[in-house]
Amino acid sequence: MSYRIVIAPSGFKESLSAAQVAESIAEGVRRVIPDADIDLIPLVDGGEGTAEALALAGGGRLVPCTATGPVGLPVRTHFALLGEDGPGPATAVVEMAAVAGLSLVPAGQRDPGATTTYGVGELIRAALDLGARRVLVGCGDSGTSDGGAGALQALGARLTDHEGRELPPGGAALTELARVDTSGLDRRLAATELLVACNPFNVLCGAHGVARVFGPQKGASPAEVEVLSAALERWAAVLTRDLPPAIDLRTAPGTGASGGLGAGLAALGARLLPRFEVLLDRLDLDARLARADLVITAEGALDHQTVRGKIPAEVASRAHAAGVPVFVLAGTIGPGAHLVRAIGVDAYSAILPAPMSLPEAIEGSSEILADATERALRILELGTRLAVRAA
């Protein structure tokens, strides 16, 4: 009997892309089940690799360009252009991580109060220059927490203090915000459909606001987290007054995406959409999962955040609905990892075989992952033999 195994992982930040993770897991599977029918479905969540993945899935192309990075220096980046040969205007996919991601912030400069999304606005403008009139912004893996203020400035908005002075980059500066002037906003935006693929669990403000939940991961101290929280409250209040939005910018689902980029773009009329509804519709994922005997997914960390819209949670819930068992491989297993069992994960395992430094783990990540897969499947194979013997 040949087993059909679906491998549907996310990428590992600053290490392996989703496609590389899938290939490494497949290598481990083949060591144990050489004749397995393997279906590789590398998945993206709006973060790193999203533009490339959608270009491949949709027959589009990547457009290389240079834009302002999160610390204000130029970076080589890209966006995807889809449907150029179709009957209507092209669709651009702007991956915010490619221009404002955490991986682009040097370790010694990780200050989410100072980093900017200015480059995101520059990529949107570049897409409009090439004729795109539908822009999908993928949120994830951000190194910023400026509420999308930089993106709005790049698109022509002026953010000023009480003296009429333009605010400097970064979320912390929003504590001094007095006015948002959109008179110079790029006029093409009025005829452009702006969509944001985001995690609906992320909100801008409040006890579970983006500054408090993700600020520490981006380098903010406890005191800086409080400054950012107050700054984003101010940002939401001024945006709501000067650009009356259709949603509550403080607490609507997705407003906290990518350090609040969701809120900033929503103030311009963007629709905030659950990312997997937007990103997975081309992959026929449900049908492929339903045909599997086993689903293996993976992520860098498995913890209490996983159930809040991460890829393993999405894969597990869909596979569980089809009655297919799910196994998760994780770089680290943290507090709350057990919660994934309630959404369809049958078992999970850590990847690292022994304590090691982060550089060591990154350098050997592909082989470490293949080895971890092999170990897990050999244990599964042993359990299957015992079950047969007992029967």
Secondary structure, DSSP 8 states (H G I E B T S, - for coil): ---EEEE----BTTTB-HHHHHHHHHHHHHHH-TT-EEEE-----SSTTHHHHHHHHHT-EEEEEEEE-TTSSEEEEEEEEE-TTSSS--EEEEETHHHHBGGGS-GGG--TTT---HHHHHHHHHHHHTT--EEEEE--SB---STTHHHHHHTT-EEE-TTS-B--SSSGGGGG--EEE-TTS-GGGGGSEEEEEE-TT-BSSSTTBHHHHHTGGGT--HHHHHHHHHHHHHHHHHHHHHS--SS-TTTSTTTTHHHHHHHHHHTTT-EEEEHHHHHSTTTTHHHHHHT-SEEEEEEEEESTTTTTT-HHHHHHHHHHHTT--EEEEEEEE-TTGGGGGGGT--EEEES-SS---HHHHHHTHHHHHHHHHHHHHHHHHHHHHHHHHH-
